């Protein structure tokens, strides 16, 4: 339904809302006839420890979201467990019927400790994780999913990022080997369809839409080798799509159609993920500007950051000039004020990168250095030195933690400024997306979802809705999208702005 004038939902979508128990815009999985909400509940990071996850899922189901996407490895199976309990309660109390819900799970990732039963049929990715799509692995994963979800059948089961197999450290695997593995996996899944444990299958891939990616897997190459009966069972794909990552709807070099166009021509339903967590410039860009960020005391955070750097520098100067013997290897370890200062500009550009670097790299390194210093104090320091060094270590540990907290908050402020600017640009280029009277939790997120929904070739956008306020923003995007009228020019201008191209 693209035209020079604009983009509009087909009439039957709107009519269906009035006559259906699903009070949201919908689309249809052609091969099964299932009617699904155009936004789905993404189960990534759902766990038992946060009651808001359960509340959010209950709210989504009651509001007409009838697609739930999860995976065997999400939170080590806890995602499926929580979803299973909430879903079964909703079915028991009559909120929904099992037939009215579409439940998706995926498999591929596995903890390296759980590969002992797989013989050689797995790819070791690193010391902690592995990947497999072998029939014996898929058999167990489907059984475990059904058990955790307390279901007899998964509507759709997906191979999860099979391209990760190419990163194997324990053996050499070529792209040809990968296609052979995928073919064997789909042959096995045909048997699962016959057993009735899954309704159909598909592939979730981060690289399928990117024709120039080193680990690109080709949907036509996979699909066209299938038998006619298998083609009926291959019902869907799932891939990232957002303001920055639009390869799904674009034609790559030498391609006659986009991945989405190919899928549509073969009645393959298109799910998308990561609508609000874009990969941009090699890092994650979270498309939010929620009110929680606005409550951050910006002036105080900047002062805390500046003062924290100064205090840490003073502690390190005291250590190198007064407390520790010059020339000792430990005397050069504590220079973190310099490291943080030199990298502050880069770190402040991306909240996720900052948090990851500080938690996974800087903090462990600081702890190791302090442990070494602690050993020195116990075994080598003079009695008159010990008390002062122990006091210094305690102060240093507190100051570094406080400073790292300030750096994360500072990065969040920069995210807010950047995303507020993006929000303003979108509102200028597409005034129909701007509603001054509506107070959303994250206005940018609502706009980003509405822009995704404007691409009608996408069947369902999977959104991380683990908090009730995220569900509400998603529902607002759905409701508003029913009346959206974006011109193609406005949509292209949005994509082109901020160097999206």
C-alpha positions in Angstrom: 0.0 0.0 0.0 2.8 2.4 -0.9 1.9 5.3 -3.1 3.3 8.7 -4.1 0.8 10.3 -1.8 1.4 8.3 1.3 1.3 5.1 3.4 -2.0 3.8 4.8 -3.1 0.6 6.4 -5.3 -1.5 4.1 -9.0 -1.1 4.9 -9.4 -4.7 6.0 -7.0 -4.1 8.9 -9.2 -1.3 10.2 -12.4 -3.3 9.6 -10.9 -6.3 11.3 -10.3 -4.3 14.5 -14.0 -3.6 14.8 -15.1 -7.2 14.4 -12.3 -9.0 16.1 -11.4 -9.7 19.7 -8.0 -8.3 18.9 -8.4 -4.5 19.4 -5.2 -3.6 17.6 -4.0 -3.3 14.0 -3.2 -6.8 12.7 -1.7 -8.8 9.8 -2.0 -12.4 8.7 0.5 -15.2 8.5 -0.5 -16.4 5.1 0.6 -20.1 5.4 -1.5 -20.7 8.5 -4.2 -18.0 8.3 -3.3 -16.8 11.9 -4.2 -13.2 12.6 -1.5 -11.5 14.6 -1.0 -8.1 16.2 1.5 -5.9 14.3 3.5 -5.5 17.5 4.6 -8.5 19.5 6.0 -9.0 23.0 9.7 -9.7 22.9 10.8 -12.0 25.7 14.5 -11.0 25.9 15.7 -10.2 29.5 12.4 -11.5 31.0 13.2 -13.2 34.3 11.7 -14.4 37.6 13.4 -11.8 39.7 11.4 -8.8 38.5 7.7 -8.8 39.1 7.2 -5.9 36.6 8.0 -8.4 33.8 5.1 -10.5 34.7 2.8 -7.4 35.0 4.0 -6.1 31.7 3.2 -9.4 29.9 -0.2 -9.6 31.5 -1.0 -6.0 30.4 0.2 -6.8 26.8 -2.0 -9.9 26.5 -5.0 -8.2 28.0 -4.6 -5.3 25.6 -4.6 -7.5 22.5 -0.9 -8.3 21.8 -1.1 -11.9 20.7 2.4 -12.6 19.6 5.0 -13.6 22.2 8.6 -14.2 21.1 11.2 -15.9 23.3 14.2 -18.2 23.1 15.6 -21.2 24.9 18.6 -19.3 26.0 16.9 -16.0 27.2 17.9 -15.7 30.8 18.9 -19.4 30.8 15.3 -20.5 30.3 13.6 -18.1 32.8 12.0 -16.1 30.0 10.1 -19.1 28.8 9.2 -20.1 32.4 7.7 -16.6 33.2 5.9 -16.5 29.8 4.5 -20.0 30.3 3.0 -19.1 33.7 1.5 -15.8 32.6 0.1 -17.3 29.4 -1.4 -20.4 31.0 -3.1 -18.2 33.7 -4.5 -16.0 31.0 -5.9 -19.0 29.2 -7.4 -20.5 32.4 -9.1 -17.3 33.3 -10.5 -16.8 29.8 -8.6 -13.7 28.9 -7.3 -15.4 25.8 -7.5 -18.7 24.0 -4.5 -20.8 23.1 -5.6 -20.7 19.5 -5.7 -16.9 19.6 -2.0 -16.7 20.6 1.1 -17.1 18.5 4.1 -18.4 20.5 7.5 -18.3 19.0 10.7 -19.8 20.4 14.2 -20.2 19.0 17.3 -22.3 19.6 21.0 -22.1 18.7 22.9 -20.6 21.6 24.1 -22.9 24.3 26.3 -22.6 27.4 29.6 -24.4 26.7 29.1 -26.5 29.9 26.0 -28.0 28.3 27.6 -29.3 25.2 28.9 -32.7 26.6 26.0 -34.6 25.0 26.5 -33.0 21.6 29.7 -34.8 20.6 31.2 -32.7 17.8 28.0 -31.2 16.6 28.5 -27.8 18.0 30.6 -24.7 17.3 32.6 -23.3 20.3 32.2 -19.5 20.0 34.2 -18.6 23.1 35.0 -20.1 26.6 31.5 -19.6 27.8 29.2 -20.0 24.8 28.6 -22.3 21.9 26.2 -22.7 19.0 24.4 -25.7 17.4 21.5 -26.5 15.1 22.1 -30.2 15.0 18.9 -32.4 15.1 19.7 -33.9 18.5 20.3 -30.4 19.9 17.0 -29.1 18.4 15.1 -32.1 19.7 16.1 -31.4 23.3 15.6 -27.6 22.9 12.1 -28.0 21.7 11.3 -30.5 24.5 12.7 -28.1 27.1 10.8 -25.1 25.6 7.5 -26.9 25.7 8.2 -28.0 29.3 9.1 -24.5 30.5 6.2 -22.9 28.6 3.8 -25.6 29.7 2.6 -26.0 26.1 2.0 -28.9 23.8 3.0 -27.0 20.7 5.0 -24.0 19.6 3.3 -22.1 16.8 6.7 -21.2 15.2 10.2 -22.5 16.0 13.2 -20.7 14.6 16.9 -21.4 14.1 18.5 -18.6 16.1 21.4 -16.8 14.2 22.8 -20.0 12.6 25.5 -17.8 11.0 27.2 -17.8 14.4 28.5 -21.3 13.6 31.0 -19.7 11.2 32.8 -18.2 14.3 33.7 -21.7 15.5 36.9 -21.9 17.4 37.0 -25.7 17.7 36.8 -26.5 14.0 36.8 -25.0 10.6 33.4 -24.5 9.0 32.8 -22.9 5.6 29.7 -21.2 4.4 29.0 -24.4 2.4 29.1 -26.4 5.7 26.7 -23.9 7.2 24.2 -24.3 4.4 24.4 -28.1 4.8 23.8 -27.8 8.5 20.8 -25.6 7.9 19.4 -28.0 5.4 19.7 -30.9 7.9 18.1 -28.8 10.6 15.1 -27.9 8.5 14.7 -31.5 7.4 14.5 -32.4 11.1 12.0 -29.7 11.8 9.7 -31.1 9.1 9.5 -34.2 11.3 8.6 -32.0 14.3 5.8 -30.4 12.3 4.5 -33.9 11.6 4.7 -34.8 15.3 2.6 -31.7 16.0 5.2 -30.2 18.4 5.7 -27.1 16.2 3.3 -25.5 13.8 6.0 -24.4 11.4 9.5 -23.0 11.4 11.8 -20.2 10.2 15.1 -18.5 10.7 16.1 -15.6 12.9 19.2 -14.0 11.6 21.2 -10.8 12.1 23.0 -11.1 8.8 20.3 -12.4 6.4 19.3 -8.9 5.2 22.9 -7.7 4.8 24.2 -9.0 1.5 27.7 -7.7 2.0 28.2 -9.2 5.5 31.0 -11.7 5.8 28.5 -14.1 7.5 25.5 -13.4 5.3 23.2 -16.3 4.7 20.9 -16.2 1.7 17.2 -16.8 2.1 16.7 -17.7 -1.6 19.6 -20.1 -1.5 18.0 -21.8 1.6 14.4 -21.7 0.6 14.7 -22.7 -3.1 16.3 -26.0 -2.1 13.4 -27.1 0.0 10.7 -29.5 -1.2 7.2 -28.1 -1.8 6.0 -29.6 1.5 8.9 -28.1 3.4 8.3 -24.7 1.8 4.8 -24.8 3.4 6.4 -25.4 6.8 9.0 -22.6 6.3 6.6 -19.8 7.3 8.7 -16.9 8.7 11.9 -15.0 9.1 13.1 -12.6 11.8 15.7 -9.9 11.4 16.6 -6.5 12.9 14.9 -3.4 11.5 14.9 0.2 12.9 15.7 3.8 11.9 19.4 2.9 11.4 19.3 -0.7 10.2 17.0 -0.9 7.1 18.7 -3.6 5.0 15.6 -5.7 5.2 13.7 -3.3 2.8 16.7 -2.3 0.7 18.1 -4.0 -2.4 21.7 -5.0 -2.0 24.3 -4.9 -4.7 23.3 -7.1 -7.6 19.9 -8.0 -5.9 16.7 -7.8 -7.9 14.6 -7.5 -4.7 15.0 -6.8 -1.0 14.8 -9.6 1.6 11.4 -8.4 2.6 10.2 -8.4 -1.0 11.5 -11.9 -1.6 9.8 -13.1 1.6 6.5 -11.6 0.6 6.6 -13.1 -2.8 7.0 -16.5 -1.2 4.3 -16.0 1.5 7.1 -15.9 4.2 5.9 -13.8 7.2 8.4 -11.1 8.2 9.0 -10.5 11.9 11.5 -7.8 12.9 13.4 -7.2 16.2 15.5 -4.5 17.8 13.2 -1.6 16.8 14.6 0.5 19.7 18.1 -0.9 20.0 19.9 0.0 16.8 23.4 -0.8 15.7 24.7 2.6 14.5 28.3 3.5 13.8 29.5 0.2 15.3 27.8 0.6 18.6 24.3 0.2 20.2 22.0 3.3 20.0 19.0 3.0 22.3 16.1 5.0 20.8 14.6 6.3 24.0 14.1 9.7 25.6 12.0 8.6 28.6 11.0 10.7 31.6 13.3 8.7 33.9 16.3 10.3 32.0 14.7 13.7 32.3 14.7 13.4 36.1 18.5 13.1 36.1 20.1 16.1 37.9 22.3 17.1 35.0 24.2 19.9 36.8 24.9 17.7 39.8 26.1 14.8 37.7 28.5 17.0 35.8 29.9 18.3 39.1 30.1 14.8 40.6 32.0 13.7 37.5 34.5 16.6 37.7 35.0 16.3 41.4 35.3 12.6 41.2 38.1 12.8 38.6 39.9 15.3 40.8 39.6 13.2 44.0 40.8 10.1 42.2 43.7 12.0 40.7 44.6 13.3 44.2 44.5 9.7 45.6 46.7 8.4 42.8 49.2 11.3 43.3 49.3 10.5 47.0 50.0 6.8 46.2 52.8 7.4 43.8 54.5 10.3 45.6 54.1 9.3 49.3 52.9 5.8 49.9 54.7 3.4 47.6 58.3 2.8 46.8 59.3 4.4 43.4 60.1 1.9 40.7 57.9 -1.0 42.1 55.6 -2.5 39.5 52.6 -1.6 41.5 53.5 2.1 41.5 52.4 2.4 37.8 49.1 0.5 38.2 46.9 3.2 39.7 46.5 5.7 36.8 42.8 5.4 36.3 42.0 9.1 36.6 44.2 9.7 33.6 42.7 6.8 31.6 39.1 7.9 32.4 39.9 11.6 31.6 41.5 10.8 28.3 38.6 8.6 27.2 35.8 10.6 28.6 34.7 12.1 25.4 34.5 8.8 23.6 32.8 7.0 26.5 30.2 9.7 27.0 28.8 9.0 23.5 27.3 5.7 24.2 25.7 4.5 27.4 25.8 0.8 26.6 29.5 1.0 25.6 30.3 3.0 28.7 28.5 0.6 31.1 30.0 -2.5 29.4 33.6 -1.1 29.4 33.4 0.0 33.1 31.7 -3.2 34.4 33.5 -5.8 32.2 36.9 -4.2 31.8 37.8 -1.3 34.0 36.3 -2.5 37.3 37.8 -6.1 37.1 41.2 -4.5 36.3 41.0 -2.2 39.3 40.0 -5.0 41.6 42.9 -7.1 40.3 45.3 -4.2 41.0 43.9 -3.7 44.5 44.2 -7.4 45.2 47.8 -7.3 44.3 48.3 -4.3 46.5 46.5 -6.1 49.3 48.9 -9.0 49.0 51.8 -6.6 49.2 50.3 -5.0 52.4 49.9 -8.4 54.0 53.3 -9.9 53.1 55.8 -7.1 52.5 54.6 -3.8 53.9 56.2 -2.5 57.1 53.8 -2.3 60.1 53.8 1.5 60.1 52.7 1.4 56.4 49.9 -1.1 56.6 47.3 1.1 58.3 47.7 4.0 55.8 47.8 1.7 52.8 44.6 -0.1 53.9 42.9 3.2 54.4 44.0 4.4 51.0 42.7 1.2 49.3 39.3 1.6 50.9 39.1 5.2 49.8 40.3 4.3 46.3 37.7 1.6 45.9 34.9 3.9 46.9 36.0 6.7 44.7 36.4 4.6 41.6 33.0 3.1 42.0 31.4 6.5 42.6 33.2 7.9 39.6 32.1 5.0 37.4 28.5 5.6 38.4 28.9 9.3 37.5 30.3 8.4 34.1 27.4 6.1 33.4 24.9 8.9 34.4 26.9 11.4 32.2 26.6 9.1 29.2 22.8 8.8 29.9 22.5 12.6 29.8 24.3 12.6 26.4 21.9 9.9 25.1 19.0 12.0 26.2 20.3 15.2 24.4 21.1 13.2 21.2 17.7 11.5 21.2 15.8 14.6 22.0 17.4 16.2 18.9 16.4 13.1 16.9 12.9 13.4 18.2 12.7 17.0 17.2 14.0 16.2 13.7 11.4 13.5 13.2 8.6 15.8 14.4 9.7 18.5 11.9 10.0 16.1 9.0 6.7 14.2 9.8 4.4 16.5 11.7 1.7 13.8 11.9 4.0 11.9 14.3 4.0 14.7 16.8 1.2 15.0 19.3 1.9 17.7 21.9 -1.0 16.7 24.2 0.1 13.1 24.6 2.6 12.4 27.3 4.4 9.1 26.4 7.0 7.5 28.6 9.4 7.8 25.7 8.1 10.0 22.8 11.0 9.0 20.6 10.3 5.3 21.1 6.6 5.8 20.1 7.7 7.6 16.9 10.3 5.0 16.0 7.7 2.2 16.4 5.2 4.1 14.2 7.8 4.6 11.5 8.5 0.8 11.6 4.8 0.1 11.4 4.5 2.4 8.4 6.4 -0.2 6.4 3.6 -2.6 5.8 5.7 -5.2 4.2 6.7 -6.0 7.8 4.2 -8.3 9.4 5.0 -7.9 13.0 7.5 -5.8 15.0 8.8 -7.5 18.1 9.4 -5.1 21.0 11.0 -5.5 24.3 8.1 -4.7 26.6 9.4 -6.0 30.0 8.0 -3.0 31.9 4.3 -1.8 31.9 5.3 1.7 30.7 7.0 0.0 27.7 3.8 -1.8 26.9 1.8 1.4 27.2 4.2 3.2 24.7 3.9 0.2 22.3 0.1 0.2 22.6 0.1 4.0 21.9 2.2 3.4 18.8 -0.2 0.8 17.6 -3.3 2.9 18.2 -1.8 6.0 16.6 -0.4 4.0 13.6 -3.9 3.1 12.5 -4.4 6.8 11.6 -0.9 7.5 10.4 -0.5 9.0 7.0 3.2 9.3 6.2 4.2 10.5 2.8 6.9 8.5 1.2 8.9 11.7 0.9 8.6 12.3 4.7 9.6 8.7 5.5 12.6 8.9 3.2 13.6 12.3 4.7 13.5 10.7 8.2 15.7 7.9 7.1 18.1 10.3 5.3 18.4 12.7 8.3 21.3 12.3 10.8 23.2 10.4 8.2 20.9 7.4 8.5 21.8 6.5 4.9 
